[in-house]
Amino acid sequence: MAKTDLLRKSKEFQKVYRRGKRLRGNNYSLICLANKHETSRLGISVHGVKTAVRRNRIKRIIREFFRLRKNFISPPSDIVFAVRNKFSLNSLAEMNQSVSDMLRRRK
């Protein structure tokens, strides 16, 4: 992923956390805030996951989901996936299904 597709600074994350709309999933939250860029940007926050192998797997799944479905929220937004320690989605297909269900419930 290009660096322009990522939230990289603490100030960017804090802005999304403070002013963004929070959608709750199964042991994760999606926090979205419309931005002034042409595309959405991604931030990942993993809390309480002890092993690096598991943390990195979670981040890989989320990055791949975002790469394939970059415009799943419109207008273009800054999106933070905040993952808690009991997060159990282990594949891209499970991630797709979970986010689709969450967005469907929101509407």
C-alpha positions in Angstrom: 0.0 0.0 0.0 1.1 3.5 -0.7 1.9 5.8 2.2 -0.7 8.2 1.0 -3.3 5.4 1.8 -2.4 5.2 5.4 -2.9 7.3 8.6 0.6 7.6 9.9 0.6 10.4 12.5 -0.8 10.4 16.0 -2.7 13.6 15.3 -4.5 11.9 12.4 -5.5 9.0 14.6 -6.6 11.3 17.4 -8.8 13.4 15.1 -10.6 10.2 13.8 -11.0 8.9 17.4 -12.5 12.3 18.6 -14.7 13.2 15.8 -15.4 10.0 13.9 -18.5 7.8 13.8 -18.0 4.5 15.5 -19.4 1.2 14.2 -19.0 -1.8 16.5 -18.3 -5.3 15.2 -17.4 -8.6 16.9 -14.4 -7.5 19.1 -13.4 -4.6 16.8 -14.6 -1.2 15.9 -14.6 0.8 12.7 -14.2 4.5 13.3 -14.8 6.7 10.2 -14.4 10.4 9.5 -14.9 12.0 6.1 -11.7 13.5 4.7 -10.7 16.0 2.0 -8.6 13.5 0.0 -9.6 11.7 -3.1 -9.5 8.3 -1.5 -10.0 6.7 1.9 -7.1 6.3 4.2 -6.5 3.4 6.7 -5.3 3.2 10.3 -5.0 0.1 12.3 -4.9 -0.1 16.1 -4.5 -3.5 17.8 -5.0 -3.5 21.6 -4.2 -6.4 23.9 -3.0 -8.9 21.4 0.1 -10.4 23.1 2.0 -12.2 20.3 3.5 -10.4 17.4 2.6 -13.3 15.0 -1.1 -12.8 15.8 -0.9 -9.0 15.7 0.8 -9.0 12.3 -1.7 -11.6 10.9 -4.6 -9.4 12.0 -2.9 -6.3 10.4 -2.3 -8.2 7.1 -5.9 -9.3 6.9 -7.2 -5.8 7.5 -4.7 -4.2 5.0 -5.7 -6.8 2.3 -9.4 -6.2 3.0 -8.9 -2.4 2.6 -6.8 -2.8 -0.6 -9.5 -4.9 -2.3 -12.5 -2.8 -1.0 -11.0 0.6 -0.6 -14.3 2.5 -1.3 -16.5 0.4 0.9 -17.5 3.6 2.7 -18.3 6.8 0.8 -17.5 9.7 0.8 -13.7 9.1 1.1 -12.9 8.8 4.7 -10.2 8.2 7.3 -10.9 4.8 8.7 -9.4 3.3 11.8 -9.9 -0.4 12.6 -9.6 -0.7 16.4 -9.1 -4.4 17.2 -9.5 -5.8 20.7 -7.7 -8.9 22.1 -10.5 -11.4 21.4 -10.6 -10.6 17.7 -11.2 -14.0 16.0 -11.5 -13.3 12.2 -8.8 -15.4 10.6 -9.4 -15.0 6.9 -10.2 -12.3 4.3 -13.6 -13.9 3.6 -14.6 -13.7 7.3 -13.5 -10.1 7.4 -15.6 -9.3 4.3 -18.6 -11.0 5.8 -18.3 -9.3 9.1 -17.9 -5.7 7.8 -20.7 -6.2 5.2 -23.0 -7.4 8.0 -22.0 -4.4 10.2 -22.6 -1.9 7.4 -26.0 -3.5 6.5 -27.1 -3.2 10.2 -26.1 0.4 10.2 -28.5 1.2 7.3 
